[in-house]
Amino acid sequence: MPARTANPLLPFVDRQGALILDGGLATTLADRGHDLDDPLWSARVLIDRPAAIGSVHADFLAAGADVITTATYQASAAGFAARGLDAAAAASLMNQAVDLAVDARDRFWSDTGQTSGRLRPLVAASVGPYGAYLADGSEYSGRYEIDARQLRTFHRDRWQLLAASRADLLACETLPSLVETEVLLELLDETPQRWAWFSFSCRDGATLWDGTPLATAVARCSGRPGVAAVGINCTDPRHVGSLIAFARRATDLTVIVYPNSGERYEPSTKTWQPGPPGADITAAARRWRRLGAAGIGGCCRIGPGDIARIRAALLD
């Protein structure tokens, strides 16, 4: 098995001063008229309209994203099995999701990227939490009715598949609990050629949804081989400044943040409710960079236009 190479995120931070992440893939698809009212969420489009996913990736790259994440957040063998697809078909779809992102990146790089003065963007294979598969909002609580051993069984096959894919690194996202974080850290140990970032979903300015202090979760990741960065995502942007401070005190790792728009998601109706008025994504991005976040992007309801404004605010 090949040895792990250098952390792929660091050249962007070292050369540019900041790393620009992409925005919300699924909510961008929804804004473009795709029906995501399905337990598979964006993975439904992977089955029905894969070209639409490639188009969103291309738009985030054109907007200035240095990293795009694959449409595997809500994809899993168990989720696809509920749609009547066997393990081979599920694996094929997840590999297709990676290929869509890699091909979009390679086309961008061939057509315009090499002459733009930018570094070659990366593809991160999204690893969503168990609660995303349940599609009941429990990724915003961390309260699962299974134990660590069962969580490991759920994650392991997908992890191994994505670790063997063409992605540049893995993105463990929207993690609501310390138990699930530890399971994924163990899987990272099993793939010593791979890097991954660990990004947490938080209920307030200090804690994960299961009540674990963010600083505790970050410290658990710190010093572990292969952890490329730690961060916060799919969290109300009002909490991000405080969370950055806790993360920075707990680790020397690169800190990334990609919160949602501030609108409130209502799991029972699967709709977005208005957030506080007057949010300014560019001012927020500048503030988060000053506080110590080196990677900045967006999650739900953050589109390519927002990412373009973030890049302009931080790098232009």
C-alpha positions as CSV (number, residue, x, y, z in Angstrom):
1,M,0.0,0.0,0.0
2,P,1.5,3.4,-0.9
3,A,2.6,5.7,1.8
4,R,0.6,8.9,2.6
5,T,1.9,11.9,0.6
6,A,1.9,15.5,1.9
7,N,-1.3,17.1,3.2
8,P,-3.0,18.2,-0.1
9,L,-4.7,21.3,1.5
10,L,-1.5,23.0,2.7
11,P,-0.2,24.3,-0.7
12,F,-3.4,26.4,-1.1
13,V,-3.0,27.9,2.3
14,D,0.7,28.5,2.0
15,R,0.6,30.0,-1.5
16,Q,-2.8,31.8,-1.5
17,G,-3.3,32.6,2.2
18,A,-6.6,30.9,2.1
19,L,-8.4,27.8,0.7
20,I,-11.8,28.4,-1.0
21,L,-14.3,25.5,-0.6
22,D,-17.4,25.0,-2.7
23,G,-21.0,25.5,-1.5
24,G,-24.1,23.4,-1.1
25,L,-24.3,20.9,-3.9
26,A,-27.8,19.6,-3.0
27,T,-29.4,22.9,-2.4
28,T,-27.9,24.3,-5.7
29,L,-29.5,21.3,-7.5
30,A,-32.8,22.1,-5.8
31,D,-32.6,25.7,-6.8
32,R,-32.2,24.5,-10.4
33,G,-35.5,22.6,-10.2
34,H,-34.4,19.1,-9.3
35,D,-36.7,17.3,-6.9
36,L,-34.7,16.2,-3.9
37,D,-37.8,15.1,-1.8
38,D,-36.3,11.7,-1.4
39,P,-34.4,9.8,1.3
40,L,-31.4,9.7,-1.1
41,W,-31.5,13.5,-1.4
42,S,-28.7,14.6,-3.9
43,A,-28.0,10.9,-4.6
44,R,-31.4,10.7,-6.3
45,V,-30.0,13.1,-9.0
46,L,-27.0,10.8,-9.2
47,I,-29.4,8.1,-10.4
48,D,-31.7,10.2,-12.5
49,R,-29.7,13.2,-13.9
50,P,-26.0,12.7,-13.3
51,A,-25.0,15.4,-15.8
52,A,-26.7,18.0,-13.6
53,I,-24.3,17.2,-10.8
54,G,-21.3,17.7,-13.1
55,S,-22.8,21.0,-14.2
56,V,-22.9,22.2,-10.5
57,H,-19.4,21.1,-10.0
58,A,-18.3,23.0,-13.0
59,D,-20.0,26.2,-11.8
60,F,-18.4,26.0,-8.4
61,L,-15.0,25.6,-10.0
62,A,-15.6,28.6,-12.3
63,A,-16.7,30.6,-9.2
64,G,-13.3,30.0,-7.6
65,A,-13.6,26.9,-5.5
66,D,-10.3,25.2,-4.8
67,V,-12.1,22.0,-3.6
68,I,-15.3,20.5,-4.8
69,T,-17.1,17.7,-2.9
70,T,-18.8,14.7,-4.4
71,A,-22.5,13.8,-4.4
72,T,-21.9,10.9,-1.9
73,Y,-23.0,12.7,1.3
74,Q,-26.2,10.8,1.4
75,A,-25.1,7.8,-0.7
76,S,-24.7,4.5,0.9
77,A,-25.2,0.8,0.2
78,A,-28.1,0.7,2.7
79,G,-29.7,3.7,1.1
80,F,-29.5,2.4,-2.4
81,A,-30.6,-1.0,-1.3
82,A,-33.9,0.6,-0.1
83,R,-34.3,1.6,-3.8
84,G,-33.8,-1.9,-4.9
85,L,-30.2,-1.6,-6.0
86,D,-27.7,-4.2,-5.1
87,A,-24.2,-3.7,-3.6
88,A,-22.5,-3.7,-7.0
89,A,-24.9,-1.0,-8.4
90,A,-24.4,1.1,-5.3
91,A,-20.7,0.9,-5.6
92,S,-20.9,1.9,-9.3
93,L,-23.0,4.9,-8.4
94,M,-20.6,6.1,-5.7
95,N,-17.7,5.7,-8.1
96,Q,-19.7,7.6,-10.7
97,A,-20.2,10.4,-8.2
98,V,-16.4,10.7,-7.8
99,D,-15.8,10.5,-11.5
100,L,-18.3,13.3,-12.2
101,A,-16.3,15.6,-9.8
102,V,-12.9,14.5,-11.1
103,D,-13.9,14.9,-14.7
104,A,-15.4,18.3,-14.1
105,R,-12.2,19.4,-12.3
106,D,-10.0,18.0,-15.2
107,R,-12.1,19.7,-17.8
108,F,-11.9,23.0,-15.9
109,W,-8.1,22.6,-15.5
110,S,-7.6,21.7,-19.2
111,D,-9.8,24.5,-20.5
112,T,-9.0,27.5,-18.2
113,G,-7.4,26.5,-15.0
114,Q,-3.8,26.2,-16.1
115,T,-3.8,29.7,-17.5
116,S,-5.7,31.3,-14.5
117,G,-2.8,31.4,-12.1
118,R,-4.7,29.1,-9.7
119,L,-3.6,25.9,-8.2
120,R,-5.1,22.7,-9.6
121,P,-8.4,22.2,-7.6
122,L,-9.0,19.1,-5.5
123,V,-11.9,16.7,-5.3
124,A,-13.0,15.6,-1.8
125,A,-15.2,12.5,-1.5
126,S,-18.0,13.4,0.9
127,V,-18.6,11.0,3.8
128,G,-21.9,12.0,5.4
129,P,-23.0,10.9,8.9
130,Y,-25.3,7.9,9.6
131,G,-28.1,10.4,10.2
132,A,-28.0,11.5,6.6
133,Y,-28.9,8.0,5.5
134,L,-31.8,7.9,8.0
135,A,-33.1,11.1,6.4
136,D,-34.9,12.0,9.6
137,G,-32.9,15.0,10.7
138,S,-30.9,13.0,13.2
139,E,-27.6,14.3,11.8
140,Y,-28.7,17.5,13.7
141,S,-29.0,15.6,17.0
142,G,-26.4,12.8,16.9
143,R,-28.9,10.6,18.7
144,Y,-28.7,7.3,16.9
145,E,-30.2,4.0,18.0
146,I,-27.1,2.0,17.1
147,D,-23.7,1.6,18.8
148,A,-20.2,2.3,17.7
149,R,-19.8,-1.3,16.3
150,Q,-22.9,-0.9,14.1
151,L,-21.8,2.6,13.0
152,R,-18.5,1.1,11.9
153,T,-20.3,-1.6,9.9
154,F,-22.4,1.1,8.2
155,H,-19.5,3.3,7.3
156,R,-16.8,0.8,6.5
157,D,-17.7,-0.4,2.9
158,R,-18.3,3.2,1.7
159,W,-15.1,4.4,3.3
160,Q,-13.1,1.7,1.7
161,L,-14.7,2.4,-1.7
162,L,-14.1,6.1,-1.6
163,A,-10.6,5.7,-0.2
164,A,-9.8,3.6,-3.3
165,S,-11.4,6.1,-5.7
166,R,-10.0,8.9,-7.8
167,A,-10.7,11.6,-5.1
168,D,-7.8,13.5,-3.7
169,L,-9.1,13.2,-0.1
170,L,-12.1,12.4,1.9
171,A,-14.5,14.9,3.6
172,C,-16.1,13.7,6.8
173,E,-18.9,16.2,7.1
174,T,-21.7,17.3,9.4
175,L,-20.5,15.0,12.2
176,P,-22.9,15.5,15.1
177,S,-21.2,13.2,17.7
178,L,-17.9,12.2,19.2
179,V,-18.8,8.5,18.8
180,E,-19.2,8.8,15.0
181,T,-16.0,10.9,14.8
182,E,-14.0,8.2,16.5
183,V,-15.4,5.5,14.2
184,L,-14.3,7.5,11.2
185,L,-10.9,8.1,12.7
186,E,-10.4,4.4,13.1
187,L,-11.3,3.9,9.4
188,L,-8.8,6.5,8.4
189,D,-6.2,4.5,10.3
190,E,-7.1,1.6,8.1
191,T,-6.3,3.6,4.9
192,P,-2.8,5.0,5.6
193,Q,-2.4,6.3,2.1
194,R,-5.4,8.7,2.5
195,W,-6.1,12.2,4.0
196,A,-9.4,13.3,5.3
197,W,-10.9,16.4,6.9
198,F,-13.3,16.2,9.8
199,S,-16.0,18.8,10.0
200,F,-18.6,19.1,12.7
201,S,-22.2,20.2,12.9
202,C,-22.8,22.3,16.1
203,R,-25.9,23.3,17.9
204,D,-24.4,26.5,19.4
205,G,-21.1,28.4,19.7
206,A,-19.4,25.7,21.7
207,T,-20.8,22.1,21.3
208,L,-21.6,19.4,18.8
209,W,-25.3,18.3,18.6
210,D,-24.6,15.4,21.0
211,G,-23.3,17.8,23.6
212,T,-19.6,17.1,23.1
213,P,-17.5,20.4,23.3
214,L,-16.1,21.1,19.9
215,A,-12.7,21.5,21.5
216,T,-12.9,17.9,22.7
217,A,-13.8,16.6,19.2
218,V,-11.1,18.7,17.6
219,A,-8.4,17.6,20.1
220,R,-9.4,13.9,19.4
221,C,-8.5,14.6,15.7
222,S,-5.4,16.5,16.4
223,G,-2.2,14.5,16.0
224,R,-3.9,11.7,14.2
225,P,-2.1,10.7,11.0
226,G,-4.0,11.6,7.9
227,V,-6.2,14.3,9.3
228,A,-5.8,17.2,6.8
229,A,-8.0,19.7,8.6
230,V,-10.8,20.1,11.2
231,G,-13.8,22.3,10.8
232,I,-17.4,23.4,11.1
233,N,-20.2,22.9,8.5
234,C,-23.9,23.0,8.2
235,T,-24.1,25.2,11.3
236,D,-25.7,28.6,11.8
237,P,-23.1,31.2,10.7
238,R,-23.9,33.2,13.9
239,H,-22.0,30.5,15.9
240,V,-19.0,30.2,13.6
241,G,-16.7,32.9,15.1
242,S,-16.9,31.4,18.6
243,L,-16.4,27.9,17.2
244,I,-13.3,28.9,15.3
245,A,-11.8,30.3,18.5
246,F,-12.5,26.9,20.3
247,A,-11.0,25.0,17.4
248,R,-7.9,27.2,17.2
249,R,-7.2,26.8,20.9
250,A,-7.4,23.0,20.6
251,T,-5.3,22.3,17.6
252,D,-2.6,23.5,15.1
253,L,-4.4,21.8,12.3
254,T,-5.8,23.8,9.4
255,V,-9.3,25.0,10.4
256,I,-12.0,25.1,7.7
257,V,-15.6,26.5,7.9
258,Y,-18.4,26.1,5.5
259,P,-21.7,27.0,7.3
260,N,-25.1,27.2,5.9
261,S,-26.8,30.4,4.9
262,G,-28.4,31.1,8.3
263,E,-31.8,29.9,7.1
264,R,-33.3,27.2,9.3
265,Y,-34.0,23.8,8.0
266,E,-37.2,22.2,9.2
267,P,-36.7,18.4,8.9
268,S,-40.4,17.6,9.4
269,T,-41.4,19.5,6.4
270,K,-38.0,19.4,4.6
271,T,-38.2,23.2,3.9
272,W,-36.0,26.2,4.7
273,Q,-37.3,28.9,6.9
274,P,-35.9,32.5,6.7
275,G,-32.8,33.3,8.8
276,P,-31.8,36.6,10.4
277,P,-31.9,39.5,8.0
278,G,-28.8,41.3,6.8
279,A,-26.3,38.4,6.5
280,D,-23.3,39.4,4.5
281,I,-21.3,36.4,3.4
282,T,-18.2,38.4,2.3
283,A,-17.9,40.3,5.6
284,A,-18.4,37.0,7.5
285,A,-15.7,35.3,5.4
286,R,-13.2,38.1,6.1
287,R,-14.0,37.9,9.8
288,W,-13.7,34.1,9.9
289,R,-10.3,34.4,8.2
290,R,-9.1,36.9,10.7
291,L,-10.2,34.6,13.5
292,G,-8.0,31.8,12.1
293,A,-10.1,29.8,9.6
294,A,-7.8,29.0,6.6
295,G,-10.5,27.3,4.5
296,I,-13.8,29.0,3.9
297,G,-16.8,28.1,1.8
298,G,-20.5,27.2,2.3
299,C,-23.0,24.5,2.9
300,C,-26.7,24.4,2.4
301,R,-28.2,27.4,0.5
302,I,-24.7,28.7,-0.5
303,G,-24.4,28.8,-4.3
304,P,-21.7,29.5,-6.9
305,G,-22.4,33.2,-6.7
306,D,-21.7,33.2,-3.0
307,I,-18.4,31.3,-3.5
308,A,-17.3,33.8,-6.1
309,R,-17.9,36.6,-3.6
310,I,-16.0,34.8,-0.9
311,R,-13.0,34.3,-3.2
312,A,-13.1,37.9,-4.3
313,A,-13.2,39.0,-0.6
314,L,-10.3,36.8,0.5
315,L,-8.0,36.5,-2.4
316,D,-8.6,39.4,-4.9
